[in-house]
Amino acid sequence: METVTIHEAKAKLSELIEAALSGEEVIIARRKTPLVRIVPLLSSHKKRRLGTAKGRIIISDDFDETPEVFQDYL
């Protein structure tokens, strides 16, 4: 766990962010009183994998034909 003052955090913010991303806990303090903790955001979604529905979706041969009940609307 690394504790730094606000002044130090301003000077080396990018280093502190990298430390937090690598799993280290970073605390920013004012006069030795802890104020905030820098932690990485967790990804809320998983990366998409293409082709996972292959073979599960079937489109009928008459998909693009207008149904008879809608002929009056055309």
mmCIF file as gemmi writes it, N, C-alpha and C atoms, coordinates in Angstrom:
data_model
loop_
_atom_site.group_PDB
_atom_site.id
_atom_site.type_symbol
_atom_site.label_atom_id
_atom_site.label_alt_id
_atom_site.label_comp_id
_atom_site.label_asym_id
_atom_site.label_entity_id
_atom_site.label_seq_id
_atom_site.pdbx_PDB_ins_code
_atom_site.Cartn_x
_atom_site.Cartn_y
_atom_site.Cartn_z
_atom_site.occupancy
_atom_site.B_iso_or_equiv
_atom_site.pdbx_formal_charge
_atom_site.auth_seq_id
_atom_site.auth_asym_id
_atom_site.pdbx_PDB_model_num
ATOM 1 N N . MET Axp A 1 ? 0.849 -1.169 0 1 0 ? 1 A 1
ATOM 2 C CA . MET Axp A 1 ? 0 0 0 1 0 ? 1 A 1
ATOM 3 C C . MET Axp A 1 ? 0.896 1.233 0 1 0 ? 1 A 1
ATOM 4 N N . GLU Axp A 2 ? 0.623 2.121 -0.93 1 0 ? 2 A 1
ATOM 5 C CA . GLU Axp A 2 ? 1.401 3.35 -1.024 1 0 ? 2 A 1
ATOM 6 C C . GLU Axp A 2 ? 0.511 4.524 -0.641 1 0 ? 2 A 1
ATOM 7 N N . THR Axp A 3 ? 0.992 5.364 0.267 1 0 ? 3 A 1
ATOM 8 C CA . THR Axp A 3 ? 0.265 6.555 0.667 1 0 ? 3 A 1
ATOM 9 C C . THR Axp A 3 ? 1.075 7.768 0.256 1 0 ? 3 A 1
ATOM 10 N N . VAL Axp A 4 ? 0.431 8.683 -0.463 1 0 ? 4 A 1
ATOM 11 C CA . VAL Axp A 4 ? 1.103 9.892 -0.931 1 0 ? 4 A 1
ATOM 12 C C . VAL Axp A 4 ? 0.251 11.099 -0.579 1 0 ? 4 A 1
ATOM 13 N N . THR Axp A 5 ? 0.891 12.265 -0.524 1 0 ? 5 A 1
ATOM 14 C CA . THR Axp A 5 ? 0.156 13.502 -0.28 1 0 ? 5 A 1
ATOM 15 C C . THR Axp A 5 ? -0.459 13.992 -1.59 1 0 ? 5 A 1
ATOM 16 N N . ILE Axp A 6 ? -1.352 14.955 -1.474 1 0 ? 6 A 1
ATOM 17 C CA . ILE Axp A 6 ? -1.987 15.52 -2.667 1 0 ? 6 A 1
ATOM 18 C C . ILE Axp A 6 ? -0.932 16.131 -3.585 1 0 ? 6 A 1
ATOM 19 N N . HIS Axp A 7 ? 0.026 16.807 -3.011 1 0 ? 7 A 1
ATOM 20 C CA . HIS Axp A 7 ? 1.09 17.428 -3.81 1 0 ? 7 A 1
ATOM 21 C C . HIS Axp A 7 ? 1.883 16.372 -4.573 1 0 ? 7 A 1
ATOM 22 N N . GLU Axp A 8 ? 2.247 15.27 -3.912 1 0 ? 8 A 1
ATOM 23 C CA . GLU Axp A 8 ? 2.971 14.186 -4.583 1 0 ? 8 A 1
ATOM 24 C C . GLU Axp A 8 ? 2.116 13.549 -5.668 1 0 ? 8 A 1
ATOM 25 N N . ALA Axp A 9 ? 0.817 13.404 -5.383 1 0 ? 9 A 1
ATOM 26 C CA . ALA Axp A 9 ? -0.085 12.785 -6.361 1 0 ? 9 A 1
ATOM 27 C C . ALA Axp A 9 ? -0.179 13.619 -7.628 1 0 ? 9 A 1
ATOM 28 N N . LYS Axp A 10 ? -0.192 14.937 -7.48 1 0 ? 10 A 1
ATOM 29 C CA . LYS Axp A 10 ? -0.218 15.815 -8.658 1 0 ? 10 A 1
ATOM 30 C C . LYS Axp A 10 ? 1.035 15.632 -9.498 1 0 ? 10 A 1
ATOM 31 N N . ALA Axp A 11 ? 2.165 15.468 -8.83 1 0 ? 11 A 1
ATOM 32 C CA . ALA Axp A 11 ? 3.441 15.367 -9.527 1 0 ? 11 A 1
ATOM 33 C C . ALA Axp A 11 ? 3.614 14.043 -10.258 1 0 ? 11 A 1
ATOM 34 N N . LYS Axp A 12 ? 3.056 12.954 -9.706 1 0 ? 12 A 1
ATOM 35 C CA . LYS Axp A 12 ? 3.284 11.644 -10.331 1 0 ? 12 A 1
ATOM 36 C C . LYS Axp A 12 ? 1.991 10.843 -10.498 1 0 ? 12 A 1
ATOM 37 N N . LEU Axp A 13 ? 0.97 11.505 -11 1 0 ? 13 A 1
ATOM 38 C CA . LEU Axp A 13 ? -0.331 10.867 -11.171 1 0 ? 13 A 1
ATOM 39 C C . LEU Axp A 13 ? -0.269 9.657 -12.099 1 0 ? 13 A 1
ATOM 40 N N . SER Axp A 14 ? 0.409 9.775 -13.216 1 0 ? 14 A 1
ATOM 41 C CA . SER Axp A 14 ? 0.452 8.647 -14.156 1 0 ? 14 A 1
ATOM 42 C C . SER Axp A 14 ? 1.134 7.422 -13.53 1 0 ? 14 A 1
ATOM 43 N N . GLU Axp A 15 ? 2.159 7.634 -12.722 1 0 ? 15 A 1
ATOM 44 C CA . GLU Axp A 15 ? 2.819 6.512 -12.04 1 0 ? 15 A 1
ATOM 45 C C . GLU Axp A 15 ? 1.874 5.854 -11.039 1 0 ? 15 A 1
ATOM 46 N N . LEU Axp A 16 ? 1.101 6.663 -10.327 1 0 ? 16 A 1
ATOM 47 C CA . LEU Axp A 16 ? 0.155 6.126 -9.348 1 0 ? 16 A 1
ATOM 48 C C . LEU Axp A 16 ? -0.954 5.333 -10.032 1 0 ? 16 A 1
ATOM 49 N N . ILE Axp A 17 ? -1.403 5.808 -11.17 1 0 ? 17 A 1
ATOM 50 C CA . ILE Axp A 17 ? -2.43 5.082 -11.928 1 0 ? 17 A 1
ATOM 51 C C . ILE Axp A 17 ? -1.895 3.731 -12.374 1 0 ? 17 A 1
ATOM 52 N N . GLU Axp A 18 ? -0.68 3.703 -12.885 1 0 ? 18 A 1
ATOM 53 C CA . GLU Axp A 18 ? -0.07 2.438 -13.308 1 0 ? 18 A 1
ATOM 54 C C . GLU Axp A 18 ? 0.083 1.486 -12.124 1 0 ? 18 A 1
ATOM 55 N N . ALA Axp A 19 ? 0.44 2.016 -10.96 1 0 ? 19 A 1
ATOM 56 C CA . ALA Axp A 19 ? 0.578 1.17 -9.772 1 0 ? 19 A 1
ATOM 57 C C . ALA Axp A 19 ? -0.772 0.572 -9.388 1 0 ? 19 A 1
ATOM 58 N N . ALA Axp A 20 ? -1.834 1.38 -9.453 1 0 ? 20 A 1
ATOM 59 C CA . ALA Axp A 20 ? -3.171 0.88 -9.128 1 0 ? 20 A 1
ATOM 60 C C . ALA Axp A 20 ? -3.619 -0.177 -10.129 1 0 ? 20 A 1
ATOM 61 N N . LEU Axp A 21 ? -3.331 0.04 -11.396 1 0 ? 21 A 1
ATOM 62 C CA . LEU Axp A 21 ? -3.71 -0.936 -12.422 1 0 ? 21 A 1
ATOM 63 C C . LEU Axp A 21 ? -2.973 -2.262 -12.255 1 0 ? 21 A 1
ATOM 64 N N . SER Axp A 22 ? -1.785 -2.214 -11.69 1 0 ? 22 A 1
ATOM 65 C CA . SER Axp A 22 ? -1.029 -3.45 -11.486 1 0 ? 22 A 1
ATOM 66 C C . SER Axp A 22 ? -1.397 -4.143 -10.172 1 0 ? 22 A 1
ATOM 67 N N . GLY Axp A 23 ? -2.375 -3.583 -9.439 1 0 ? 23 A 1
ATOM 68 C CA . GLY Axp A 23 ? -2.871 -4.256 -8.252 1 0 ? 23 A 1
ATOM 69 C C . GLY Axp A 23 ? -2.459 -3.638 -6.929 1 0 ? 23 A 1
ATOM 70 N N . GLU Axp A 24 ? -1.63 -2.633 -6.971 1 0 ? 24 A 1
ATOM 71 C CA . GLU Axp A 24 ? -1.181 -1.986 -5.736 1 0 ? 24 A 1
ATOM 72 C C . GLU Axp A 24 ? -2.246 -1.002 -5.241 1 0 ? 24 A 1
ATOM 73 N N . GLU Axp A 25 ? -2.436 -0.938 -3.937 1 0 ? 25 A 1
ATOM 74 C CA . GLU Axp A 25 ? -3.389 0.009 -3.364 1 0 ? 25 A 1
ATOM 75 C C . GLU Axp A 25 ? -2.697 1.351 -3.194 1 0 ? 25 A 1
ATOM 76 N N . VAL Axp A 26 ? -3.334 2.418 -3.713 1 0 ? 26 A 1
ATOM 77 C CA . VAL Axp A 26 ? -2.758 3.755 -3.641 1 0 ? 26 A 1
ATOM 78 C C . VAL Axp A 26 ? -3.724 4.65 -2.868 1 0 ? 26 A 1
ATOM 79 N N . ILE Axp A 27 ? -3.229 5.287 -1.809 1 0 ? 27 A 1
ATOM 80 C CA . ILE Axp A 27 ? -4.021 6.175 -0.973 1 0 ? 27 A 1
ATOM 81 C C . ILE Axp A 27 ? -3.468 7.589 -1.112 1 0 ? 27 A 1
ATOM 82 N N . ILE Axp A 28 ? -4.36 8.563 -1.307 1 0 ? 28 A 1
ATOM 83 C CA . ILE Axp A 28 ? -3.96 9.97 -1.334 1 0 ? 28 A 1
ATOM 84 C C . ILE Axp A 28 ? -4.441 10.589 -0.027 1 0 ? 28 A 1
ATOM 85 N N . ALA Axp A 29 ? -3.515 11.282 0.654 1 0 ? 29 A 1
ATOM 86 C CA . ALA Axp A 29 ? -3.814 11.833 1.972 1 0 ? 29 A 1
ATOM 87 C C . ALA Axp A 29 ? -3.553 13.331 2.005 1 0 ? 29 A 1
ATOM 88 N N . ARG Axp A 30 ? -4.216 13.985 2.953 1 0 ? 30 A 1
ATOM 89 C CA . ARG Axp A 30 ? -3.954 15.396 3.245 1 0 ? 30 A 1
ATOM 90 C C . ARG Axp A 30 ? -3.466 15.454 4.687 1 0 ? 30 A 1
ATOM 91 N N . ARG Axp A 31 ? -2.229 15.88 4.861 1 0 ? 31 A 1
ATOM 92 C CA . ARG Axp A 31 ? -1.619 15.96 6.2 1 0 ? 31 A 1
ATOM 93 C C . ARG Axp A 31 ? -1.754 14.652 6.968 1 0 ? 31 A 1
ATOM 94 N N . LYS Axp A 32 ? -1.419 13.56 6.329 1 0 ? 32 A 1
ATOM 95 C CA . LYS Axp A 32 ? -1.43 12.206 6.9 1 0 ? 32 A 1
ATOM 96 C C . LYS Axp A 32 ? -2.827 11.671 7.203 1 0 ? 32 A 1
ATOM 97 N N . THR Axp A 33 ? -3.858 12.364 6.735 1 0 ? 33 A 1
ATOM 98 C CA . THR Axp A 33 ? -5.224 11.868 6.874 1 0 ? 33 A 1
ATOM 99 C C . THR Axp A 33 ? -5.655 11.306 5.524 1 0 ? 33 A 1
ATOM 100 N N . PRO Axp A 34 ? -5.894 9.995 5.421 1 0 ? 34 A 1
ATOM 101 C CA . PRO Axp A 34 ? -6.292 9.397 4.141 1 0 ? 34 A 1
ATOM 102 C C . PRO Axp A 34 ? -7.608 9.998 3.634 1 0 ? 34 A 1
ATOM 103 N N . LEU Axp A 35 ? -7.627 10.361 2.35 1 0 ? 35 A 1
ATOM 104 C CA . LEU Axp A 35 ? -8.82 10.95 1.742 1 0 ? 35 A 1
ATOM 105 C C . LEU Axp A 35 ? -9.461 10.048 0.7 1 0 ? 35 A 1
ATOM 106 N N . VAL Axp A 36 ? -8.643 9.575 -0.236 1 0 ? 36 A 1
ATOM 107 C CA . VAL Axp A 36 ? -9.177 8.77 -1.344 1 0 ? 36 A 1
ATOM 108 C C . VAL Axp A 36 ? -8.253 7.598 -1.626 1 0 ? 36 A 1
ATOM 109 N N . ARG Axp A 37 ? -8.829 6.62 -2.305 1 0 ? 37 A 1
ATOM 110 C CA . ARG Axp A 37 ? -8.074 5.447 -2.719 1 0 ? 37 A 1
ATOM 111 C C . ARG Axp A 37 ? -8.216 5.322 -4.223 1 0 ? 37 A 1
ATOM 112 N N . ILE Axp A 38 ? -7.133 5.097 -4.921 1 0 ? 38 A 1
ATOM 113 C CA . ILE Axp A 38 ? -7.165 4.902 -6.378 1 0 ? 38 A 1
ATOM 114 C C . ILE Axp A 38 ? -7.247 3.402 -6.639 1 0 ? 38 A 1
ATOM 115 N N . VAL Axp A 39 ? -8.308 3.001 -7.33 1 0 ? 39 A 1
ATOM 116 C CA . VAL Axp A 39 ? -8.506 1.596 -7.697 1 0 ? 39 A 1
ATOM 117 C C . VAL Axp A 39 ? -8.915 1.523 -9.161 1 0 ? 39 A 1
ATOM 118 N N . PRO Axp A 40 ? -8.561 0.458 -9.851 1 0 ? 40 A 1
ATOM 119 C CA . PRO Axp A 40 ? -8.972 0.327 -11.252 1 0 ? 40 A 1
ATOM 120 C C . PRO Axp A 40 ? -10.456 -0.002 -11.356 1 0 ? 40 A 1
ATOM 121 N N . LEU Axp A 41 ? -11.102 0.465 -12.415 1 0 ? 41 A 1
ATOM 122 C CA . LEU Axp A 41 ? -12.491 0.12 -12.693 1 0 ? 41 A 1
ATOM 123 C C . LEU Axp A 41 ? -12.562 -1.289 -13.241 1 0 ? 41 A 1
ATOM 124 N N . LEU Axp A 42 ? -13.556 -2.024 -12.819 1 0 ? 42 A 1
ATOM 125 C CA . LEU Axp A 42 ? -13.758 -3.364 -13.348 1 0 ? 42 A 1
ATOM 126 C C . LEU Axp A 42 ? -14.576 -3.268 -14.621 1 0 ? 42 A 1
ATOM 127 N N . SER Axp A 43 ? -14.225 -4.056 -15.585 1 0 ? 43 A 1
ATOM 128 C CA . SER Axp A 43 ? -14.962 -4.058 -16.835 1 0 ? 43 A 1
ATOM 129 C C . SER Axp A 43 ? -16.361 -4.605 -16.601 1 0 ? 43 A 1
ATOM 130 N N . SER Axp A 44 ? -17.37 -3.89 -17.097 1 0 ? 44 A 1
ATOM 131 C CA . SER Axp A 44 ? -18.749 -4.301 -16.868 1 0 ? 44 A 1
ATOM 132 C C . SER Axp A 44 ? -19.267 -5.245 -17.951 1 0 ? 44 A 1
ATOM 133 N N . HIS Axp A 45 ? -18.513 -5.419 -18.979 1 0 ? 45 A 1
ATOM 134 C CA . HIS Axp A 45 ? -18.966 -6.324 -20.035 1 0 ? 45 A 1
ATOM 135 C C . HIS Axp A 45 ? -17.807 -7.188 -20.514 1 0 ? 45 A 1
ATOM 136 N N . LYS Axp A 46 ? -18.163 -8.325 -20.982 1 0 ? 46 A 1
ATOM 137 C CA . LYS Axp A 46 ? -17.154 -9.244 -21.504 1 0 ? 46 A 1
ATOM 138 C C . LYS Axp A 46 ? -16.935 -8.957 -22.983 1 0 ? 46 A 1
ATOM 139 N N . LYS Axp A 47 ? -15.78 -9.299 -23.458 1 0 ? 47 A 1
ATOM 140 C CA . LYS Axp A 47 ? -15.469 -9.126 -24.866 1 0 ? 47 A 1
ATOM 141 C C . LYS Axp A 47 ? -16.322 -10.088 -25.687 1 0 ? 47 A 1
ATOM 142 N N . ARG Axp A 48 ? -16.905 -9.577 -26.774 1 0 ? 48 A 1
ATOM 143 C CA . ARG Axp A 48 ? -17.769 -10.392 -27.608 1 0 ? 48 A 1
ATOM 144 C C . ARG Axp A 48 ? -16.972 -11.447 -28.355 1 0 ? 48 A 1
ATOM 145 N N . ARG Axp A 49 ? -17.567 -12.621 -28.47 1 0 ? 49 A 1
ATOM 146 C CA . ARG Axp A 49 ? -16.978 -13.686 -29.278 1 0 ? 49 A 1
ATOM 147 C C . ARG Axp A 49 ? -17.899 -13.912 -30.462 1 0 ? 49 A 1
ATOM 148 N N . LEU Axp A 50 ? -17.382 -13.731 -31.647 1 0 ? 50 A 1
ATOM 149 C CA . LEU Axp A 50 ? -18.175 -13.891 -32.851 1 0 ? 50 A 1
ATOM 150 C C . LEU Axp A 50 ? -18.38 -15.367 -33.169 1 0 ? 50 A 1
ATOM 151 N N . GLY Axp A 51 ? -19.543 -15.684 -33.711 1 0 ? 51 A 1
ATOM 152 C CA . GLY Axp A 51 ? -19.829 -17.04 -34.158 1 0 ? 51 A 1
ATOM 153 C C . GLY Axp A 51 ? -20.402 -17.954 -33.1 1 0 ? 51 A 1
ATOM 154 N N . THR Axp A 52 ? -20.759 -17.44 -31.934 1 0 ? 52 A 1
ATOM 155 C CA . THR Axp A 52 ? -21.271 -18.318 -30.876 1 0 ? 52 A 1
ATOM 156 C C . THR Axp A 52 ? -22.697 -18.795 -31.146 1 0 ? 52 A 1
ATOM 157 N N . ALA Axp A 53 ? -23.446 -18.123 -32.034 1 0 ? 53 A 1
ATOM 158 C CA . ALA Axp A 53 ? -24.817 -18.54 -32.346 1 0 ? 53 A 1
ATOM 159 C C . ALA Axp A 53 ? -24.886 -19.297 -33.673 1 0 ? 53 A 1
ATOM 160 N N . LYS Axp A 54 ? -23.747 -19.659 -34.211 1 0 ? 54 A 1
ATOM 161 C CA . LYS Axp A 54 ? -23.716 -20.354 -35.496 1 0 ? 54 A 1
ATOM 162 C C . LYS Axp A 54 ? -24.492 -21.67 -35.406 1 0 ? 54 A 1
ATOM 163 N N . GLY Axp A 55 ? -25.447 -21.859 -36.325 1 0 ? 55 A 1
ATOM 164 C CA . GLY Axp A 55 ? -26.251 -23.064 -36.357 1 0 ? 55 A 1
ATOM 165 C C . GLY Axp A 55 ? -27.48 -23.008 -35.473 1 0 ? 55 A 1
ATOM 166 N N . ARG Axp A 56 ? -27.634 -21.972 -34.683 1 0 ? 56 A 1
ATOM 167 C CA . ARG Axp A 56 ? -28.788 -21.852 -33.788 1 0 ? 56 A 1
ATOM 168 C C . ARG Axp A 56 ? -29.902 -21.001 -34.381 1 0 ? 56 A 1
ATOM 169 N N . ILE Axp A 57 ? -29.575 -20.167 -35.34 1 0 ? 57 A 1
ATOM 170 C CA . ILE Axp A 57 ? -30.556 -19.269 -35.934 1 0 ? 57 A 1
ATOM 171 C C . ILE Axp A 57 ? -30.892 -19.759 -37.333 1 0 ? 57 A 1
ATOM 172 N N . ILE Axp A 58 ? -32.181 -19.925 -37.582 1 0 ? 58 A 1
ATOM 173 C CA . ILE Axp A 58 ? -32.634 -20.386 -38.897 1 0 ? 58 A 1
ATOM 174 C C . ILE Axp A 58 ? -33.582 -19.346 -39.464 1 0 ? 58 A 1
ATOM 175 N N . ILE Axp A 59 ? -33.299 -18.876 -40.66 1 0 ? 59 A 1
ATOM 176 C CA . ILE Axp A 59 ? -34.16 -17.908 -41.335 1 0 ? 59 A 1
ATOM 177 C C . ILE Axp A 59 ? -34.947 -18.664 -42.397 1 0 ? 59 A 1
ATOM 178 N N . SER Axp A 60 ? -36.263 -18.528 -42.336 1 0 ? 60 A 1
ATOM 179 C CA . SER Axp A 60 ? -37.103 -19.273 -43.276 1 0 ? 60 A 1
ATOM 180 C C . SER Axp A 60 ? -36.948 -18.728 -44.695 1 0 ? 60 A 1
ATOM 181 N N . ASP Axp A 61 ? -37.306 -19.558 -45.665 1 0 ? 61 A 1
ATOM 182 C CA . ASP Axp A 61 ? -37.152 -19.19 -47.068 1 0 ? 61 A 1
ATOM 183 C C . ASP Axp A 61 ? -38.054 -18.017 -47.461 1 0 ? 61 A 1
ATOM 184 N N . ASP Axp A 62 ? -39.198 -17.856 -46.802 1 0 ? 62 A 1
ATOM 185 C CA . ASP Axp A 62 ? -40.116 -16.778 -47.152 1 0 ? 62 A 1
ATOM 186 C C . ASP Axp A 62 ? -39.968 -15.558 -46.23 1 0 ? 62 A 1
ATOM 187 N N . PHE Axp A 63 ? -38.81 -15.376 -45.653 1 0 ? 63 A 1
ATOM 188 C CA . PHE Axp A 63 ? -38.568 -14.305 -44.703 1 0 ? 63 A 1
ATOM 189 C C . PHE Axp A 63 ? -38.863 -12.924 -45.286 1 0 ? 63 A 1
ATOM 190 N N . ASP Axp A 64 ? -38.451 -12.67 -46.516 1 0 ? 64 A 1
ATOM 191 C CA . ASP Axp A 64 ? -38.612 -11.34 -47.089 1 0 ? 64 A 1
ATOM 192 C C . ASP Axp A 64 ? -39.92 -11.155 -47.865 1 0 ? 64 A 1
ATOM 193 N N . GLU Axp A 65 ? -40.81 -12.119 -47.818 1 0 ? 65 A 1
ATOM 194 C CA . GLU Axp A 65 ? -42.11 -11.984 -48.475 1 0 ? 65 A 1
ATOM 195 C C . GLU Axp A 65 ? -43.121 -11.353 -47.515 1 0 ? 65 A 1
ATOM 196 N N . THR Axp A 66 ? -43.986 -10.509 -48.055 1 0 ? 66 A 1
ATOM 197 C CA . THR Axp A 66 ? -45 -9.852 -47.235 1 0 ? 66 A 1
ATOM 198 C C . THR Axp A 66 ? -46.148 -10.822 -46.965 1 0 ? 66 A 1
ATOM 199 N N . PRO Axp A 67 ? -46.536 -10.986 -45.697 1 0 ? 67 A 1
ATOM 200 C CA . PRO Axp A 67 ? -47.652 -11.872 -45.375 1 0 ? 67 A 1
ATOM 201 C C . PRO Axp A 67 ? -48.955 -11.367 -46.019 1 0 ? 67 A 1
ATOM 202 N N . GLU Axp A 68 ? -49.853 -12.281 -46.329 1 0 ? 68 A 1
ATOM 203 C CA . GLU Axp A 68 ? -51.123 -11.926 -46.992 1 0 ? 68 A 1
ATOM 204 C C . GLU Axp A 68 ? -51.942 -10.94 -46.182 1 0 ? 68 A 1
ATOM 205 N N . VAL Axp A 69 ? -51.924 -11.033 -44.87 1 0 ? 69 A 1
ATOM 206 C CA . VAL Axp A 69 ? -52.734 -10.147 -44.045 1 0 ? 69 A 1
ATOM 207 C C . VAL Axp A 69 ? -52.269 -8.7 -44.123 1 0 ? 69 A 1
ATOM 208 N N . PHE Axp A 70 ? -51.06 -8.433 -44.615 1 0 ? 70 A 1
ATOM 209 C CA . PHE Axp A 70 ? -50.554 -7.077 -44.731 1 0 ? 70 A 1
ATOM 210 C C . PHE Axp A 70 ? -50.683 -6.515 -46.154 1 0 ? 70 A 1
ATOM 211 N N . GLN Axp A 71 ? -51.213 -7.276 -47.07 1 0 ? 71 A 1
ATOM 212 C CA . GLN Axp A 71 ? -51.334 -6.821 -48.456 1 0 ? 71 A 1
ATOM 213 C C . GLN Axp A 71 ? -52.176 -5.554 -48.571 1 0 ? 71 A 1
ATOM 214 N N . ASP Axp A 72 ? -53.219 -5.412 -47.709 1 0 ? 72 A 1
ATOM 215 C CA . ASP Axp A 72 ? -54.083 -4.235 -47.758 1 0 ? 72 A 1
ATOM 216 C C . ASP Axp A 72 ? -53.342 -2.948 -47.361 1 0 ? 72 A 1
ATOM 217 N N . TYR Axp A 73 ? -52.282 -3.061 -46.592 1 0 ? 73 A 1
ATOM 218 C CA . TYR Axp A 73 ? -51.539 -1.895 -46.124 1 0 ? 73 A 1
ATOM 219 C C . TYR Axp A 73 ? -50.525 -1.385 -47.131 1 0 ? 73 A 1
ATOM 220 N N . LEU Axp A 74 ? -50.255 -2.147 -48.161 1 0 ? 74 A 1
ATOM 221 C CA . LEU Axp A 74 ? -49.248 -1.742 -49.152 1 0 ? 74 A 1
ATOM 222 C C . LEU Axp A 74 ? -49.795 -0.924 -50.252 1 0 ? 74 A 1
